[in-house]
Amino acid sequence: MNSHFNFDFKFQSLNVRGLNKSIKRRSIFRWLHNQKYHFTFLQETYSSIQHTRIWEAEWGGKVFFSHGASHSKGVMTLINPTLDFKVELKSICEKNGRLLILDLIVDDTHLVLVNIYAPNDAKQQIGFFKALQKKLTEFAQENIIIAGDFNCASTDKDKKGGNSVSRKALVIKEIEHLASLYNLTDIWRDRNPHREGFTWTNKLAKIQCRLDFFLISKILVNEMFTCETLNAPETDHSVITLYFKSDSARQPSGPGFCKFNNSLLEEHEYSNRLRENIALSKTSTLMLKN
């Protein structure tokens, strides 16, 4: 397993609640571009195969799809146009619009990016997470990053209002089993064990839940620089962000050095001005001392 990043990586994930309308889609794409993240996970995109070329052209970089229907499901993973990467053959694109697994090599770093949009029904969720546990078997030794809408609040601190989280106890058990199998952690909760946090709010603001989060390989935790929840445009979900920064990138840069062009000393005018400036500097120093 590659346990150390060679450079910085930034991730963001957002449930966009549909991108069929061109004005909304272009607005969100512009906003996402302005965030300058390397990888973007989107859920509830409502994409179809007819949208592929147009949406990819509007994004301006590579886009990977798991298509849903015109008014439901769909996930997309967008790659920053400036990023150089290679897609491995083990990548998985589910045709149900709920799962996309990308096996990538980026600057000699192996990453397995899992974009999910889990069902809302508890029985379907259990089946979904059981199936995901099996699909990740061949990636068990890699750096895994799962992001998306889990449609399930895991603890009491992840929900305010509505039914108790205990109603989805069996779903939570499967998510925990997934994390245990592949040595993953909910990084935001790991760093904020006692804090309430929400990524979705209903229209009346009576119910709030943390439905969107990252599960990452524990071996990557020490590389984590920031993990935040931020407001996003034109959706009732917040965007979740994750920033990995290597140790070398965290070190402050040194003063550097200046290389002098010696040929300038051969120019009569330049040499005279240099002597005048040195003499003026010495005179100023003497005046200050006196």
Secondary structure, DSSP 4 states (H G I P E B T S, - for coil): ---S-SS-EEEEEEE-S---SHHHHHHHHHHHHHHT-SEEEEE-----GGGHHHHHHHHTS-EEEE--BTTB--EEEEE-TT---EE-TT-EE-TTSSEEEEEEEETTEEEEEEEEE--SSHHHHHHHHHHHHHHTGGGTTSEEEEEEE-----SGGGEESSS-GGGGHHHHHHHHHHHHHTTEEEHHHHH-TT----SEE-TTSS-EE--EEEEEEGGGGGGEEEEEEE--TTSSB-EEEEEE--HHHHSPP--------GGGGG-HHHHHHHHHHHHHHHHHHHHHH-
